[in-house]
Every structure is written in C-alpha cells, then in structure tokens.
Amino acid sequence: MFTISQLQDIISEKFSTLNFDKKPQRLYEPIEYTLASGGKRIRPALVLAACNMFSEKIETAIPAALAFEVFHNFTLLHDDIMDNSPVRRNKETVHKKWNKNIAILSGDAMMIQAYEFLSELPSELLKKILPLFNKTALEVCEGQQYDMDFEKCDNVSEEKYLNMIKLKTSVLIAAALKTGAIIGGASEKNADLLYDFGINIGLAFQIQDDLLDTYADTSVFGKKIGNDILTGKKTFLLINALQKSGIKEFDKLRNLIKNKKIEDDEKIKSVIQIYDDFNIKSLTENRIKKYHKKALQSLNLVSCENNKKQISAEFADMIMNRKK
C-alpha cells in the first residue's frame, strides 16, 4: 500500500521527466510553467489510490492519472482568464505572465495532451474510461458557465449552487476515483460507490473552501480572508444568509455586498457580523460534516480490504481538517 504523499511524489516525478522543450516556445513554455508549479496533485493521486484498492499494478493507471492532472490544470488556465486572477499557487498566472491569447492556446494544447495520455491506456480500458472522461469534461464546462451566470443573479438557490459546485469541482474528483477503480479491475458496483464517495467529498471540499475564505485563521490560511465577500461571489455562506434574511436584512446584505464605496475591512466585518447573526458558520460546518459522512458511507460499502480504503479515508479527513 502507498501513502498519499508517495502517490503524489510518483506523479510529480513523472511530470518532471516530461519534455516541453518544443517549438513554438511560447506555446509550450506556459505548459511547463503551469505543470511545474506543483499543486497538491490530489486528482492523479486519487486515480492511483483507487486503482491500488483492487490491484498492486498501479503503473497501468499512471497515464490516466497524468491525463486528469493535465486536464485539471488546463481548466485553471482558462478559469484564471475568466476570473482575471493575477496569482495562482503564489506565482503569476499564465495570462498575466504572458498574455490572454497565449494562455488560451496553451490551455487548448494541455487539453489535447490530456487526451494523448489517455490514449496510452490499453484499448479495452480506454473504451470504458473515454466516455466517462468526456462526460466529466463537459460537466466541468457546464459548472463554470453556471458559476459565471450566478455573477449576474442577485439571489441563487442553495440547490442551484450545490449543482454548480458538483459540476465544477466534484465530478472531476469522482471520475478520477472511478477511473482508477476501473483500471484496477473493480466491479461496476464498487466503481460507482467510489464515484459517489468522490461526489460527496468534492461537495465538502468546495463548501470548506467557502468557509475558509471567510473564517480561516489568516496566519495559517496564508492570505487575507474575505475575498469572496469583496468580489460578491455566490458562496454557500452568502446564499444561506440571504435565504434566512427577512426583507429588511436581505436588502441590507445585498446592498452591502454591492457597495463599492465602503472600505474593504469594514465590508468584510459587516458581512461576517450578519453571518454570525444567522449562525451561518455553524450551518456550513454541519453541511460539510453531512457530506463527509455520506462519502464515508459509500467508501465503507466498497468491497475490498479495509486497509486498502485507508488512503481515501485519510483524504476525506484531510478535507474536514484543512485550514488553508
């Protein structure tokens, strides 16, 4: 059995051997820059971990693991353009370091490279995994579109928000687990249970993200809290605060979020006070626990030795306990 860090190291080592010294340089250099910037390598590690639950031969799953990581990073390149984000992983984003056109084109090349990695799988596995990968890729795009649509909405329902983060975040984690299970020889039932595990842990992951942006310890979080408040992002916290509000409180919160003249610190403090009045922090923590519990219920039903489920269980606990 491998540990999470060992699986992450395997992926990082594989990426370090890839050669992007190709022409034209301004197409491939941003790809190398992006993949070398690290990240947690969670999705490819989960591909390998799920495979290892049913097989000792994780080497077969490495091309798929690389495909998921490259695809994930491709989406980040394009997301950063759409969000106009200047920094990613403490480094300049590609569209800031080069320009938007280069970031778009390099991202397109990364998507093609992801499919190139998938093509290295044996044909009998590719027939099963390619439809799942294609479905997931399209769902991620759907989730991003919903996220952008929400920017223009004053009020978004919790149901619509949960569907958006499921598409934007959860399905890629779920598909990574299911792909690894298929490669490892899991039954359809076991592969589907791991997919369900991934969906619920992905929901917990994104809602935890929302919570940390507002309530994290800044000394641990590594950056100032409240960015979601300042940008008016529709988060689990804001949506539930608006839903709990009466007409007076609803207008106050909505106007506070939209007010461009108020000082940043004052805006953050005022919105958090409203959240506290409605016990939003506690509500959010309980929802994270709910999805964590549902994820573990699916994991417990997977038919394999309990010790082989340990990595996935540790990942779920890491989501619950992370501080940044």
C-alpha positions in Angstrom: 0.0 0.0 0.0 1.1 3.5 -0.8 0.6 6.7 1.2 -1.0 9.8 -0.3 2.4 11.6 -0.3 4.1 8.7 -2.1 1.4 8.7 -4.8 1.8 12.5 -5.1 5.6 12.0 -5.4 5.1 9.4 -8.2 3.0 11.9 -10.2 5.4 14.8 -9.6 8.4 12.7 -10.7 6.5 11.7 -13.9 5.8 15.3 -14.7 9.5 16.2 -14.1 10.5 13.8 -16.9 8.2 15.3 -19.5 9.9 17.3 -22.2 8.2 20.6 -23.2 11.3 22.0 -24.9 9.5 22.3 -28.2 8.7 24.9 -30.8 7.0 27.3 -30.7 8.4 28.1 -27.3 5.6 30.5 -26.4 3.1 27.6 -26.7 4.9 25.0 -24.7 6.7 27.2 -22.1 3.5 28.1 -20.3 2.5 24.5 -20.1 5.8 23.6 -18.5 5.5 26.6 -16.2 2.0 25.5 -15.1 2.7 21.8 -14.5 5.9 22.7 -12.6 4.1 25.0 -10.2 3.0 22.0 -8.2 -0.3 21.9 -6.6 -1.4 19.1 -4.4 -1.7 16.5 -7.2 -4.9 15.3 -5.5 -6.8 14.1 -8.5 -4.0 12.0 -10.0 -3.2 10.6 -6.6 -6.8 9.5 -6.2 -6.6 7.7 -9.6 -3.7 5.7 -8.3 -5.2 5.2 -4.9 -8.4 3.8 -6.3 -6.5 1.5 -8.6 -4.4 0.3 -5.7 -7.6 -0.7 -3.8 -8.1 -3.5 -6.4 -4.6 -4.1 -7.9 -1.0 -3.9 -7.0 -0.1 -2.8 -10.5 -0.7 1.0 -10.3 1.7 1.6 -13.3 -1.2 0.9 -15.7 -3.1 3.8 -14.1 -0.3 6.4 -14.5 -1.3 7.6 -18.0 -4.9 8.2 -16.7 -3.6 10.0 -13.6 -1.5 12.3 -15.8 -4.5 13.0 -18.0 -6.6 14.1 -15.1 -3.9 16.4 -13.7 -3.2 18.0 -17.1 -6.9 18.4 -17.7 -7.4 20.0 -14.3 -4.6 22.4 -14.9 -6.0 23.3 -18.3 -9.2 24.3 -16.7 -7.3 26.5 -14.2 -5.6 28.4 -17.0 -8.9 29.3 -18.6 -10.6 29.9 -15.2 -7.9 32.4 -14.3 -8.6 34.3 -17.6 -12.3 34.4 -16.9 -11.8 35.5 -13.3 -8.9 37.8 -14.2 -6.9 36.2 -11.4 -3.3 37.6 -11.1 -1.9 34.8 -8.9 -2.1 31.1 -8.8 -0.1 29.0 -6.3 1.9 32.1 -5.3 3.0 32.6 -8.9 1.8 34.9 -11.7 -1.0 33.3 -13.7 -0.2 32.5 -17.3 -2.3 35.2 -18.8 -0.5 37.8 -16.6 3.0 36.5 -17.2 2.4 36.1 -21.0 -1.0 37.3 -22.3 -4.6 36.0 -22.6 -4.2 34.7 -26.2 -1.2 32.6 -25.2 -3.0 31.3 -22.1 -6.0 30.3 -24.2 -3.9 28.5 -26.8 -1.6 26.8 -24.2 -4.7 25.7 -22.3 -6.1 24.2 -25.5 -2.8 22.3 -26.1 -3.0 21.0 -22.5 -6.4 19.6 -23.1 -5.1 17.8 -26.2 -2.2 16.5 -24.2 -4.6 15.1 -21.6 -6.3 13.0 -24.3 -2.8 12.0 -25.6 -2.1 10.5 -22.1 -5.5 8.7 -22.1 -4.6 7.1 -25.5 -1.8 5.3 -23.8 -4.3 3.1 -22.0 -5.0 -0.4 -23.3 -7.9 -0.3 -25.7 -10.2 -2.4 -23.5 -9.8 0.1 -20.7 -10.0 3.2 -23.0 -13.4 2.0 -24.2 -14.7 2.2 -20.6 -12.8 5.4 -19.5 -13.1 7.7 -22.5 -16.9 8.1 -22.3 -16.5 8.9 -18.5 -13.7 11.4 -19.2 -15.7 13.1 -22.0 -18.8 13.4 -19.9 -16.8 14.8 -17.0 -15.0 17.3 -19.1 -18.3 18.6 -20.5 -19.8 18.8 -17.0 -16.9 20.9 -15.7 -17.6 23.4 -18.5 -21.3 23.4 -17.6 -20.3 24.1 -13.9 -18.1 27.0 -15.0 -20.9 28.5 -17.1 -23.3 28.3 -14.2 -20.7 29.9 -11.9 -20.4 32.8 -14.4 -24.2 33.1 -14.8 -24.5 33.4 -11.0 -22.4 36.6 -11.1 -25.4 38.4 -12.6 -28.0 36.9 -10.2 -29.0 38.7 -7.0 -30.3 35.6 -5.5 -29.2 32.0 -6.2 -30.9 29.0 -4.5 -28.9 26.5 -2.5 -30.0 23.7 -4.8 -28.6 25.5 -7.9 -25.4 26.4 -6.1 -24.8 22.8 -5.0 -25.4 21.6 -8.6 -22.9 24.1 -9.8 -20.1 23.1 -7.4 -20.9 19.4 -8.1 -20.3 20.0 -11.8 -17.3 22.4 -11.4 -15.5 20.5 -8.6 -17.0 17.2 -7.5 -17.4 15.3 -10.8 -13.6 15.5 -11.6 -12.7 14.1 -8.2 -15.4 11.4 -8.6 -14.3 10.5 -12.2 -10.7 10.2 -11.1 -11.6 7.7 -8.4 -13.9 5.7 -10.7 -11.3 5.7 -13.5 -8.7 4.3 -11.1 -11.1 1.7 -9.9 -11.9 0.6 -13.4 -8.2 0.2 -14.3 -7.7 -1.8 -11.1 -10.4 -4.2 -12.1 -13.1 -3.2 -9.7 -16.7 -4.3 -10.3 -19.2 -1.8 -11.6 -20.8 -1.5 -8.2 -17.5 -0.7 -6.5 -16.5 1.8 -9.1 -19.9 3.5 -8.7 -19.5 3.6 -5.0 -16.2 5.3 -5.3 -17.7 7.8 -7.7 -20.4 8.6 -5.1 -17.6 9.0 -2.5 -15.9 11.5 -4.8 -19.1 13.5 -5.4 -19.7 14.0 -1.7 -16.2 14.6 -0.7 -16.0 17.2 -3.6 -19.0 19.0 -2.2 -17.4 19.0 1.2 -14.2 20.3 -0.3 -15.8 23.3 -2.0 -18.0 24.3 0.9 -15.0 24.1 3.1 -13.3 26.5 0.6 -16.2 28.9 1.1 -15.9 28.6 4.8 -12.1 29.2 5.0 -12.3 32.3 2.8 -14.4 33.9 5.5 -13.5 32.3 8.8 -9.9 31.0 8.4 -7.1 31.9 10.7 -5.1 34.3 8.4 -1.8 33.2 10.0 -2.5 29.7 8.8 -4.5 30.5 5.7 -1.6 32.4 4.2 -3.7 35.2 2.8 -6.3 37.8 3.9 -9.8 36.4 4.4 -12.9 37.9 2.8 -12.1 37.9 -0.9 -15.4 36.2 -1.7 -17.2 38.9 0.2 -15.3 41.7 -1.6 -16.0 40.2 -5.1 -19.6 39.4 -4.3 -19.1 35.7 -5.1 -22.1 33.5 -4.5 -20.9 31.1 -1.8 -22.7 28.6 0.4 -22.5 31.2 3.2 -23.9 34.2 1.3 -26.7 32.1 -0.3 -27.9 30.8 3.1 -27.6 34.2 4.8 -29.8 35.7 2.0 -32.3 32.8 2.3 -32.5 33.3 6.1 -33.0 37.0 5.8 -36.2 38.9 6.0 -36.9 41.7 3.5 -35.0 44.3 5.6 -32.0 42.1 6.2 -32.0 40.8 2.6 -31.7 44.3 1.2 -29.1 45.3 3.8 -26.9 42.3 2.9 -27.3 42.7 -0.8 -26.6 46.4 -0.8 -23.6 45.9 1.5 -22.1 43.3 -1.0 -22.7 45.7 -3.9 -21.4 48.8 -2.2 -18.1 49.8 -3.9 -17.5 52.9 -1.7 -17.2 51.2 1.7 -13.7 50.2 2.9 -12.8 46.6 2.4 -12.2 45.8 6.1 -15.5 47.4 7.1 -17.4 45.5 4.4 -15.9 42.2 5.5 -16.5 42.8 9.1 -20.1 43.9 8.5 -21.0 40.9 6.3 -19.4 38.5 8.8 -21.5 40.1 11.6 -24.6 39.3 9.6 -23.4 35.7 9.0 -22.8 35.4 12.8 -26.3 36.7 13.5 -27.7 33.9 11.4 -25.3 31.2 12.7 -24.0 30.7 9.1 -20.6 29.3 10.3 -22.3 26.5 12.3 -24.7 25.8 9.5 -21.8 25.5 7.0 -19.7 23.3 9.3 -22.7 20.9 9.7 -23.2 20.7 6.0 -19.5 19.8 5.5 -19.9 17.1 8.1 -23.0 15.8 6.3 -21.2 15.3 3.0 -18.2 13.9 4.8 -20.4 11.3 6.5 -22.2 10.4 3.2 -18.8 10.0 1.5 -17.6 7.6 4.1 -20.8 5.6 4.0 -20.2 5.0 0.3 -16.5 4.1 0.9 -17.4 1.7 3.6 -19.6 -0.2 1.2 -16.8 -0.8 -1.3 -15.8 -4.5 -1.3 -12.1 -4.7 -0.6 -9.8 -5.0 2.4 -10.4 -2.1 4.9 -6.7 -1.2 4.9 -6.9 -0.5 1.2 -9.5 2.1 1.8 -7.2 4.0 4.2 -5.9 6.5 1.7 -9.3 7.5 0.6 -10.5 7.8 4.2 -7.4 9.9 5.0 -8.2 12.2 2.1 -11.7 12.6 3.4 -10.4 13.5 6.8 -7.9 15.9 5.3 -10.8 17.8 3.7 -12.6 18.0 7.0 -9.5 19.3 8.9 -7.7 21.5 6.4 -7.1 25.1 7.5 -6.0 26.5 4.1 
